[in-house]
Amino acid sequence: QVQLVESGGGLVQAGESLRLSCAASGRISSFNAMAWYRQAPGNRRELVASIGRGGSTNYADSVKGRFTISRDNAKNTVYLQMNSLKPGDTAVYYCKAVPILGIDYWGQGTQVTVSS
């Protein structure tokens, strides 16, 4: 059983930055991919960014150029650097670990609120 714990959320003004962290209880290098999702009230959960075992990254069009996903295998931690935040980025952000086999693991989420 793998546990994921997100941190780093908070209330910021538009244009500011936040860095989210996702600490895993297991070796993230063993997962096929790690990802960040977000869910705003009344909306479906959507993919924000993902990073594969080899380091390849993928971003939602809405965050390209502003967000950066990275991983530190030694710390078993995945990060999401969020710059130039907009009110539309307000959501609960979730970390997901995708194993090679079996079910995905999710964290409990961290709230990000961007005021205009």
C-alpha positions as CSV (number, residue, x, y, z in Angstrom):
1,Q,0.0,0.0,0.0
2,V,1.4,3.4,-1.1
3,Q,0.5,6.6,0.6
4,L,0.7,10.0,-1.1
5,V,0.7,13.2,0.9
6,E,0.3,16.5,-0.9
7,S,1.4,19.8,0.6
8,G,2.1,23.4,-0.5
9,G,-1.4,24.6,-1.3
10,G,-2.8,27.9,-0.1
11,L,-4.3,31.3,-0.9
12,V,-2.4,33.5,-3.3
13,Q,-3.1,36.5,-5.6
14,A,-3.2,36.3,-9.3
15,G,0.3,36.3,-10.8
16,E,2.0,34.7,-7.8
17,S,3.5,31.3,-7.5
18,L,3.2,28.1,-5.5
19,R,5.0,24.9,-5.4
20,L,3.1,21.7,-4.5
21,S,4.8,18.6,-3.2
22,C,3.7,15.0,-3.2
23,A,5.6,12.8,-0.8
24,A,5.2,9.1,-1.4
25,S,5.7,6.3,1.1
26,G,7.1,4.1,-1.6
27,R,9.8,4.4,-4.3
28,I,8.4,6.7,-7.0
29,S,11.0,5.3,-9.4
30,S,9.1,2.1,-9.4
31,F,5.9,3.7,-10.8
32,N,5.2,4.0,-14.4
33,A,4.2,7.6,-14.0
34,M,3.4,10.3,-11.5
35,A,0.8,13.0,-12.1
36,W,-1.0,16.0,-10.8
37,Y,-4.8,16.4,-11.3
38,R,-7.1,19.1,-10.1
39,Q,-10.8,19.5,-9.5
40,A,-12.7,22.7,-9.2
41,P,-16.2,22.8,-7.6
42,G,-18.8,21.4,-10.1
43,N,-16.1,20.3,-12.5
44,R,-14.6,16.9,-13.4
45,R,-11.2,16.0,-12.2
46,E,-8.7,16.9,-14.9
47,L,-5.1,16.1,-15.7
48,V,-2.7,19.0,-15.1
49,A,0.7,17.4,-15.7
50,S,2.4,14.0,-15.7
51,I,5.9,12.7,-15.6
52,G,7.0,9.3,-16.8
53,R,9.7,7.0,-15.5
54,G,12.1,8.2,-18.1
55,G,11.3,11.8,-17.3
56,S,9.0,12.6,-20.2
57,T,6.4,15.2,-19.3
58,N,2.9,16.1,-20.4
59,Y,0.9,19.2,-19.6
60,A,-2.7,20.4,-20.0
61,D,-2.9,23.2,-22.6
62,S,-4.2,25.5,-20.0
63,V,-1.0,25.3,-17.9
64,K,1.7,25.0,-20.5
65,G,4.4,27.5,-20.0
66,R,3.3,28.3,-16.5
67,F,3.5,25.0,-14.6
68,T,6.4,22.6,-14.3
69,I,6.3,19.0,-13.0
70,S,9.5,17.4,-11.6
71,R,10.5,14.5,-9.5
72,D,13.2,13.8,-6.9
73,N,13.6,10.0,-6.8
74,A,16.0,10.2,-3.8
75,K,13.3,11.9,-1.8
76,N,10.4,10.0,-3.3
77,T,8.7,13.3,-4.0
78,V,7.1,14.9,-7.0
79,Y,6.7,18.6,-7.4
80,L,4.4,21.0,-9.3
81,Q,5.8,24.5,-9.7
82,M,3.0,26.8,-10.5
83,N,3.8,30.3,-11.8
84,S,1.7,33.2,-13.0
85,L,-1.3,31.7,-11.3
86,K,-4.8,32.7,-12.4
87,P,-8.2,32.6,-10.7
88,G,-9.1,29.8,-13.1
89,D,-6.4,27.6,-11.4
90,T,-8.4,27.5,-8.2
91,A,-9.1,23.9,-7.4
92,V,-8.1,21.0,-5.1
93,Y,-4.9,19.5,-6.5
94,Y,-4.4,15.8,-6.3
95,C,-1.3,13.6,-6.8
96,K,-1.6,10.3,-8.5
97,A,0.9,7.4,-8.8
98,V,0.5,5.0,-11.7
99,P,2.0,1.6,-11.0
100,I,3.2,-0.7,-13.8
101,L,0.5,-3.2,-12.7
102,G,-2.5,-2.7,-10.4
103,I,-4.6,0.2,-9.4
104,D,-3.6,3.9,-9.3
105,Y,-2.9,5.6,-5.9
106,W,-4.3,9.0,-5.0
107,G,-3.4,11.5,-2.4
108,Q,-6.0,13.4,-0.3
109,G,-5.6,16.7,-2.2
110,T,-4.4,20.2,-1.3
111,Q,-6.5,23.3,-1.9
112,V,-5.1,26.1,-4.1
113,T,-7.1,29.3,-4.2
114,V,-6.1,32.2,-6.5
115,S,-7.7,35.6,-5.9
116,S,-8.1,38.2,-8.6
